[in-house]
Amino acid sequence: MNNVKTHAMQQTLTPIDGSIVCERAYPTPHEIDQVLTRAVSAQKEWGHVSIDEREKFCLKMVEAFVSKKDEIAKELTMQMGRPIRYTPLEVKGFEERARYMISIAKDALEEIILEPKQGFTRYIRRVPLKVIFVIAPWNYPYLTAVNSIIPALMSGNTVILKHSSQTPLCAERIMQACDEAGFPNGVFQFLHLSHADTSRIIEDDRVDFVAFTGSVTGGHSIQTSAGKRFIGTGLELGGKDPAYVRHDVHIEHAIEHLTDGAFFNSGQSCCGIERIYVHEKVYDPFVEGVVELVKKYRLDNPLNMETTLGPMVRTAAADFVRDQIQEALQKGAHALIDPKTFPADKKNTPYLAPQVMVNVNHSMRIMMEESFGPVAGIMKVKDDEEAISLMNDSNYGLTASVWTTDTQAAISIGDRIDTGTWFMNRCDYLDPALAWTGIKHSGRGCTLSRIGYEHLTRPKSYHLRTQTSG
């Protein structure tokens, strides 16, 4: 009998054809313990490294990462299925966010000097939380991770990254870039983990903050584990993001950008457009324009440069969207795209044709439940009031947008919408200078912008009384 013990393995299958991309052994408890110990030890020195020196390390890491953009892009397509014509954009976005967050670090972390008070010196420092555990998803594996990794490192924290089992090579690429940049041992590390080991790490006293991007269910699990200790969590949990197309819209602009916002990355974006409310005066031409544009997509193998729509991440995800569409049809909705015009669309595969649904309402899952796939529901509304009411009728609140030529109306409507980010004539985009945050089931906390640094540090007050002689 063979008594040799083998480690449990993590296996990543590509959605392209179901073949194995890579296999990785899960770490032993001893190996996990070593990673945590190194993170704590390294932070004691890294926390005293000057911001200027941290900046040099981080910039070298970004340069090392970007230098391999072609390899990284192809790996990303293989792991999660986004068309190869688009995956280089994620490397570009990683660089943009990283460089911006590095550039504002000194200002964001500057001491707050209080007004003079005789006999006293008073100021507030932003000090590192120490060890940050980052849990990143597969759909935008580099963009979501960089939001926390760079400001955490620039703040003097050490980082342990756990990436999705669908995109494990992304964690390894970031580690490679850190090694090439010469980061001290233990400042940045990664682990491929089971759910059970992930929970145990969150509950470990050596972890001081958890930055999680993922599902609502995952967020509840993270919060349950973190709730056993007095540590903070940042939770970015997705959305059911709405758009409102007003009567005074530049309709061609709205058609182009809302279609892209709904179907880019096969709709697998937390801030993708999932429901669209259109003023009755422009409803017909808007719907016609979206349908015409969607019909031009090419659903195919994402390694082909001509492909504009790849497979969903797995068959179960595609089936979830198929079920939503079928339920809506049974309740009276109309599907405007014939799946037969997309030959790659096949049952029991992750290849799913894009779909535009009309005659939809809020009794249907497709308008209320996050789809995370290539489908959008479009509803006709009579005025701003109806649009506002419908946009707010959701358990989510990540982003929302209005499409109009009236800036004052956009601001007025935005003031009444429950959302983390409000767009006018734009959607599905993160500006690193703005706070990325959500409400309701979209989560809590904040990344990016100067405010993002506040969530990865803590205030420490210095109250110094001057002693006088005599």
N, C-alpha and C positions, 0 to 999 in steps of 0.2 A: 504493500500500500504506500502511495506517495504522500509523505507528511510535510512536503515543502509548502510553505505558506506563500501565496501570491497576493500582491496588492490589488485592490479593486481598481478597475480601469475606467477612465472617461473616454468615450468614443464620440468623435464628431463626424457626422455624415453630411455631405454637401446636398443641398436641395436641388442641384442641377440634375443629378442622376442617381442619388442615393449611395454613391460610393464613399469610402472612408477617406476623410481628409487627414485625420491624425488621431492617434491614441495617446493618452497620457495617464500615468499611474497617479492615483491620489496619494498625497503625502501621509506618512505615518504620524501618530500622535507626537512622537519624539521630534520629527521634522517640523511639525507645526509649532511645537514649543520652542524650537531653535529660532524659527523666523520671528516669533513674538519677542523672544529675549534679545535678538539682534536689533529689532526695531526700537526697543526701549533703550538699549545701550547706545545705539547710534544717535538717538535724539538728544541725548545729554550733551553731545558735542555739536551736532548740527544746529541745535537751538541757539548756540553762541557764535555761529558763523555769521559774518556780516551779511546784510541784504545784498550788498554789491557782489560778494563772493557767491552767494546763492544764485544771483542773477547769471553769473558767468557759467555756472554748472548747468542751469536750466536752458540757457541759450544754446550751449553746446549740445545738450540732449535734443533740442528741437532740430538743430542742424543735422545731427546724425540721423534722426528719424526721417526727415524730409529727403535726405540723400538717397533713401531706398524706396522712394514713392512708387516706382513701377512694380517692384516686387510686392510691396505692401498692398497695392491696389488689386493685383491679381489674387493674392491670398484672401483678401476680403471678399471678392466675388465668389471664390470657391467655398468660403465658409458660410456665407449667408445669402448669396444669390443675387445681389444687386448687379445690374449690367456693368460690364467692364468700362463702358464709355463714361460712367458716372463715378465709379469708386475713387479715382484720383482726386475728386473734389473733397472727399473726406480728409485726405492728407492735407490738402490746402486749408480746409477749415480748422483742422487740428493746429496747424501753424499759426493761423490768424488769431485764434483764441489764446493760444499759449503766449504768443508774443505780446498780445494786449495785456493779459493778466500779469505778465512779468513787468511790463512797462509801468503799471500803476502801483506795483507792490510797495515801493518806498513811500509814496503818498498815502496809500491805504493803511499802512502800518505805522505811520508817524505818531509820535506821542502827542497826546492832547494836553497842552500846557494851559493851566487855568490862570485866571486873572490874578495879579499880585495881591498877596495878603501879608501884612507886616508880621515878620517872625516865622513865616511858613513858606515852604516850597511844595507845590502840589501839582501832580500830573498823573495822567492815566496812560498806561502802556497796553498795547495789544500783544499778548504773549501766546505762544503756541499751546494747543491742547495736548500735544505730544504725539500720540500714535493715531493715525487716521486709517480706518478700514474702508476702502472704496469698493463697492460692488457694482459692476457695470454690465449693461445689457448687450445683446447681439445686434440690435437694429442700426444703431450708430455707435459702434463700439469704441471708436477713438474720440469722437466728439463728446460723448457723454462722460468718458473717463477724464479727459483733459480738463473739463470744467472744475473738477475737484483736485486732481493731482497737482497741477501747477500752483494754484494758490496755497495748497497745503504745504508743498515743499518750500515755496517762497516765504511762508510764515514761520518756518523753523520746525515744522512737524516732519515726522517720518511717515511713510505711506506703505501700506500693504494692499495690493490690488488683487481682487478676485473677479475674473471675467466670466462671462457666460460660457457654458460648456459648448455652445455653438461657435464661439469665436475665441478659443484659447490662444491661438497664435498671436492675437492682438496684444495680450499681456506680455508675451514673450518678446514681441517687437519693441515695446516700450522699455522693457528691461534691457534689451540689447542696446538701445540708444542711451540709456542711463550709464551702462557699463562703458560705452565708447566715450561718453562725456567725462568719465572718471569720478562718478559719484562715490563717496565713501561707502564702504560696506554696511549694509543694513538701512541706508537712508530710503531707498526704494526697493521693494521686494514684491513678488507675486506668488500666489498659490492657486492651484487648480483644486477645487473643493467640492465635496458633496454638500447637500443641504444641511445634514446633521453637523458636519464639521464647521460650516459657516455659522450656524447658530451657536456652537460652542465658542468660537472665536469672539463673537459679539458679547458673549457672557463673560469672557475672560477679563480680569482686572487690568490687563496690560493694554487694552484697547480703550481709547478715549472719545472716539466719535465715529459714527457710521454714515457714510454718504452712499445712498442707494438709489439707483434708477431701475425701474421695472414695473411690474403689475401691481394693482391694488392688493391682490392676495399676497403677493410677495412683501409689500409694504407692511401689511398687518403682521406677517411673520417676523419681519425685522423688528418692528416695534415691540412685539411680544418679548423677544429675546432681550432687546435693549432696556425694556421696562423693568427688568430684574436688577438693573443697576442705574445709577444716576449719571447717565451719559446722554449726549445729544444725538439726534439723528437728522439727516437731511433726506427727504423722501420726494422723489420726482416720479409720479405714478401714472402718467398718461393722461389722455383726454378724449373728449368727444367734441372737438373744436368746431364752432359754428362760424359762418360768414353771412353777412347781410348785404345784398346787392340793392342799393337804393335806386329810385327812379332817375336820378341825375347822374348815373354812373357813366364812365367811359367804357362802354360795354365790351369792346374788343380786348381792352386791357384786363378787365375782370375775367373774361372767358379764358384767356391764356393763362393767367396766373393762378386762378382758382382750380383749373383743371390740373395744372402741375402740382399745386398744393395738395390735391386729393389723391393723385395717382403716382407721384414720385416715390421711389423705393417700394413699389407695389402697395402703397398706402400704409406701409409699416413705419409710421412716424407718430410719436406721442403728440406732436403739434400739427399733424396733418389735418386737412379739412375733411370732415366726415358728414356735415350737414350744412346745407345752403338754403337760405331764405331769400326769396327774390320778389321785389315789388311787382305787383301785377302788371304795371305798365311796361316792364321790360322782360317779363317772365318768358314769353314765347321765344324771342330772339336769343335770349341767354341760353335757354335749354337747347335750342337748335345748334348754337355755336359750340357748346360743350360736347354734345353728341358727335358733331362733325370732327372735333379735335380728338376725342377719345378713339374714334374709329381709325385714326392714323397711327395709333400705337402698334408696336410690333412685339408680341409676346413670343419669346423664344429663349434659346440657350443664352445665358447672360455673358458667356465668353465671346459671343459674336459681337463685333462692334456695331452692327446694325440694330441690335436688340435695344428696345427702349423700355421694355417691361419684363422683368425676370420672374422667376417662381417666387412664391411665398416661402417662408423659412422652412416650413414642413407641411406635410399633407393635412395634419390635424388642424393647423391654422387656416388653411384654405377651406377645409370642410366647415369650420366654424362660420366663415363668411357665407359659404353656400347655404348653410342652414338659416342664417339671417335673411338672405335674399328670398329663399323659399317661403319663409314665414310671412314676409312682407307681401309676396305675391298672393298668398292665400287670403290675406286681409284686404286685398284690393289694389295693391300697388302695381305699377307698370314698369317693366324693365325695357329700356330703350336700346340696349346693345344686344345683338344676337351673338351668343357665344360661338356659334358655328363660324363666324367670320374671323375667329382666332383659333386656327387649327391646333395650336399647341395646348389649348385648354382641354384637359382630360380629367375625368373623375379618378379618384384614388391616386392623384398626384398633387404636388404643390403648385402646378401651373394652373392659374385661374385667370380667366378673361376679365378685363375691367368692366364695371357695370355702373350705369346711371339709372337711378330709380326716381320716378315721379308718382303722384297720387299717394304720397307717403304721409304719415302723421305720427303723433307721439304715442300712439298705442302700439307702435311697431318697434321691435328691438333694434332695427337698423337705424332708428333715429334717437335711441336712448342708450343703447349698450355699445361700448367701444368695439368697433369692428376690426381695426388694425389690419385693413386689407384694401384692395383696389375697388372700392365701392363708395358712391356718394348718393345721398338722398337729397332731392331738391323740392322745396315747398314754396307755394305762392303765398304772399302776404299782401295785405291791403295798405299798410302804413308802418311807420316807425314803431308805434306802440305794440302792434302785434309782433313785430320782429323782436323787439326787446323782450317781451314776455316769453317767446319761444326760445330765444337764445339762453335765457336764464333758467329755463326748465330742464335742468341737467344736474347730475351728481358730480359733474366735472367742472373745472375752471382753470384751464391752463392758458390757452390763448383764444382770442376771438378777433374778428375783423369786420370792417365796414368798407364798402366800395362806393365812393361818392366823390363829387367835386366840391362839396361843401365842408370845409375844415371845421367850422364851428359846430355844424350838425354832428360831425364825427366825434368831436370832443364831448358834446352834450350827451350823445348816445353812449359813448364809452364810459362816462361817469356813472352810468346806470347798469353796466354789464358786470357780472360777477366773474372776473377773470384775473389771471396773473399778468398777462401782456395784452394790450389792446393795439391793434394795427389799423391803419387806414391805407387802403390800396396796396396792401402787402399781406403776406401770410407765410407760415411755415418757415420762419427764419429766426435765428438767434443772433442778436447784436451783442457782442461781448461787453460793450460799455453799459448795457442795460441789465437790470436784475432779472435773472431767470427764476421764476417762482410760480407757484400755483396755489389754488384754494380747493376746498371740498375734497373729493376723492383724487384730485390731481396732486395732492401731497402738501408738503410744508417745507419751510426753510428756503434757502436761496443759494444759487451759484452765480458766478460771473459778476461783473461790475465791482466797484469798490465795496458795495454791500456784501458781496460774496465772501470777502475776507473776514467779515465780522463773524461769520458762522464757523470759521475754521481757526478762530483764536478766541481768547477770553480777555475781558478787561481786567487789569490789575492796577489798583490805585496806590499811589505813593503820596503819603502825607508826612512831610518832614518838618519838624519844628526846630528852629534855630536856637541853640543854647547860648545864652549871654553870660559873660563872666560877672562875678560879683554877686 
